[in-house]
C-alpha cells in the first residue's frame, strides 16, 4: 500500500497538532495557543499541498486545547472525565495489578482508601497456586507454599500477559514453573490439574480475589473496576489485561497507566500547577512519566519505560551470584532444581529488601540440596556495595527512559518541581540516588506510599467515572507510535507517541500496483523506521477495490484510540464506500471465543470452589456438634431422660459415621446436623428443668444454667455473658 502523495512533514504536523504543537517553518515544535493549534490542524487537513488528506478527529482537536493554562484544561473535564455507565449504588474499585504485588482501593467518605484483603494485609502477592489436591490458592497463602510446590505456583505472570513466544526468552529463565507455546500464544503448564492456562486466566484469579475481598469490605458486589497497567504496555498487553478482567467477572471501565494513576493520588490536593516526574520501578516493569498536575488536572506530557526491567531482575542477579558461587564450590547447578531455584529466589528478595535498611544481609539456606556426600547448605553475606555492583547494569538501564521522557516532553531537569517514587524497588538506595541525580539533585518526594499510591490513584479515577469525584480530569497519552506499513516496508506513522488520548486520525492511501484488487492493512506499533523492526499488532484486508491505475483508488485509513489506549482501525474505499474495521488484538492475545470460554470456566471453577468451601465448613460444623453432644451427654450422665437418650444416641452415631466418610454428601450432612442440634436442645432444656426443680433453697435462679448451653450456630454463647464482678 502506498501513501497518496503522503509527505512525512504533513503527517508529523497533523499528529503534533493533537498535542497542542504545530510544526511551522519558523517555530519548529513550539507550544502555541490552543486556538492557533486548532487552526493549524484544520489547515493541514484542507490543504491541497498536504496531499495525504490527513484529518484530525474531534477528540484530538479537543486535546489541542489541553496544554494551555489550567482554565482551558479544566474546560475539558466534563468531556474527558465523563461518567461511565455506573448504576446507583454500584461500587467501582481501583486495582493496581502488579507483577509481584497487587492492591485494591475505593472511594470512602470522599477519600481514596486502600482495602485490606481477607488476611488483613494492604497488598496481596500476585501469586496463584494449585495445591496437590487441586485446591486454588491465591495471594499470601499461595506464596507461602511455593517452595514445596514450585511447578504449580505461578508468579510474575504479568511478564507473559499479551506477549508472543519470541518476546519472553529471558522471562522463561526466571520462573520455576513450566511455560509452553501453542502457536503464537504463551501457555502456563499446571501439572497437578493436567491443564494449561493462558496468562490472562492466572491474572484473572488475582483480580477475582481482589474484587471479592473489596466486596466483603464494602458489603457490596463489586463488578466494575479501573485497572492500571505499565505506561509502556503495548496494545496487545492492554487488551490482554481487559480480557483478564472479563474472565474475573469484572467490567473494566478504564485502563490507566500506572505513573498517571500515581500522579492522580499525588496531585489530588495540589492547588498550584507543578511539573512532576513519576519514577515507577515495580516488580517487573519500569515506567517514567512527565506530567503537569494541579487545579484538578493531571496531564501527561510524555512517557517512556522498559517492560523488561523491575524488582524481579534485581532478585535474579543475587540468585545468579549465589548459584554461580555454589556451583564453583560444590559442582552442582541449583538453577536446574525447581525447588532450589524457588528457595534461592525467596532468599534473594529478602536480602534485597534488607539491604535497603542495612549495610549487610545474611543469606542462610540449609539443606538446599544433597549429593552422595550428604546435604549441602548455603551461608553467605551480601554487602550493599556488592549488591550495587551486581545490579550496576540494571541501575544504569533506569537512566535512558528518564532522559527520553524529559526530551520528549520538552522539559529540562531543572523545570521538574518534584520527583515521585512509585514501586517497592524505589526503596533501593542506589535507585533513589540515581533518580535524584537525573533531576538535578532534587530529593525525591516520599510523601506517598510507593506500594499503594497506584491503587489509590486508580480509585480516584474510579470515583471520577462513578460520579463520586468532581472536578478531576486525567489527560493520558499513547506510549508508542502507531501506523501502517507502506510501499517498501516503510512504517508510516499516523499517531505519534505521547499523543493525548482518546484520539482519532485518518489518512488516505492508494494502491501500489495497477488494477490491484485488494489492499492489506498491516498495523504497527513502535518507533523504528521500517515495519519489520516494529511490533505488528494486526493485519486485515479490504477487498473489492475496482480495477484502476496505481495511485488512483483512495483508501481512507482511520486509527481510533479510546481512553484505555486500545486501538480500533478502519479502512474505507472512497470510490465504492466499502468498509472494513477491526479492534486490534495482536496474535498473542485471546480471541472472543477464548475469552468467553475462559469466563465460563472461571465461573464454573468459582462455583466449584464455593461448593468445596461449603462442604468443608459443613463437615467442620458436624464434627464440632458430635464432640459437643458427646461431652454434654457425658457431663449430664443419668440426668438425661431415658426417652431422650434413646432418641439422641442413634442420631449421634449416624452423624459420627457420616463425618468419618471421605466425601460425605453435604446436603445430607446439613440435614443430619440440624436434626442432632434439635435433639441436643431438648436434652439441654430437660436437664435445665430437672436441675432447677432440684436446686437447694436459696440457690440463685438458673444456677444450673450451664447444662443448657446452646448448640453450635447459636449466636449467644457462654463467652457473651458479662461477668459483673470482673468489671
Order of alpha helices (4+ residues) and beta strands (2+ residues): beta-alpha-beta-beta-alpha-beta-alpha-alpha-alpha-beta-beta-beta-beta-beta-beta-alpha-beta-alpha-beta-beta-beta-alpha-beta-alpha-beta-alpha-beta-beta-beta-alpha-alpha-beta-beta-alpha-alpha-beta-alpha-alpha-beta-beta-beta-beta-beta-beta-beta-beta-beta-beta-alpha-alpha-alpha
